[in-house]
Amino acid sequence: MIMDMKLQMVDLHGQYLKIKEEVDAGIRQVIEASAFINGPQVKEFASNLATYSGCKHVITCGNGTDALQIALMALGLKPGDEVIVPAFTYVASAEVIGLLGLTPVMVDVDYATFNVTVANLEKAVSPKTKAVIPVHLFGQSCDMEPIMQFAEKHHLYVVEDNAQAIGAVYTFSDGTKKHTGTIGHVGCTSFFPSKNLGCYGDGGAIFTNDDALAEQLRMIANHGQRIKYHHAVIGCNSRLDTVQAAVLNAKLEHLDEYCHARYEAARYYTSHLKDVQGIITPDELPQSTHVYHQYTLKVLNGKRDALKQHLADSGIPSMIYYPLPLQQQEAFQGITRAAESLDNAEKLAYSVLSLPVHTELTAEQQDLVINSIKDFFK
Ligand SMILES: *Cc1c(COP(=O)(O)O)cnc(C)c1O
């Protein structure tokens, strides 16, 4: 089938075909039982995900942005409190801070790993700082051990944005291993279809090992009620759809295999592209596994847009994640404090290019991409 041969950024249909029977059966069960809201599959998935990630509590919700919003709501922050967030990320990480009347304080990221480091965070902390949102961008963990030490020293909450790194594992200096999203006080993830654990619509989840926080998160996601029709706090209505939970139950079983396939595809790209003059292939942090939500090159000397066009001319898709750093977004003008120069965020926004990377990618398809890039730089 020609459609399945086409090179895409992600191949959700190809992935579906391999697990079609499990997914179809799961969806059919939901429809047959017609328990569409909070059906048993939702609880089952939360429990499966808690087991998978080694986390005590998983609270499912409507999407990854809601997860971040609910996490910040549960921490009891007050308007004017500051929350530190990287300037180079998807907007949702910072948007929820502004939405709640808190002040996003933007920090630069490390040029090599795209992630925040303690050195960035140290420059941003003020007496008003209450929390920090490390984003595990493109599929690898921030260096969490020093970040947790930094947070403890300054009495800050750590809310991990794990939307792009579910399945990644971070190793502490004593050898302890933890899944990203379960290291901070709260972790958040998204099941947007193209994420590494994607459903067939919207979905999200919140992780915590703290019992009191878990109760608060659960209550806020459910209209602020612990007991039906008794509303203790102002909350919101954010639920994981039962049909999506059925899809996720089927896909969670394959998550490690999906992470591995992405990692192998990335390794293939890197082995063939690392010596090409004019690009920098992704750096891996030794403390973290990399689950390659994106395979992102840095294209030097202002050639990024020309390379993107060259690839497009050969029918090869590529994407710019993200073309504008947050400090340059109109929405954040006047509501944010920039703690330091955000040079790397700006430099990256003008040089990054993400190549197709997904679980169904073939070596032939990768060769097409590799040869086209080599051809451009020859
Ligand atoms: C996808 C994503 C989100 C938001 O998830 P949604 O489910 O789309 O709301 C938040 N942060 C990051 C880094 C993301 O990539």
The ligand as an ORCA input file, in Angstrom:
! r2SCAN-3c Opt
* xyz 0 1
  C       2.424     17.884     24.291
  C       3.030     18.681     25.381
  C       2.255     19.267     26.410
  C       0.760     19.325     26.377
  O       0.064     18.186     26.176
  P      -1.422     18.221     25.582
  O      -1.913     16.866     25.862
  O      -1.321     18.550     24.129
  O      -2.185     19.258     26.334
  C       2.910     19.898     27.440
  N       4.255     20.005     27.465
  C       5.027     19.495     26.494
  C       6.502     19.637     26.601
  C       4.446     18.832     25.413
  O       5.220     18.336     24.440
*
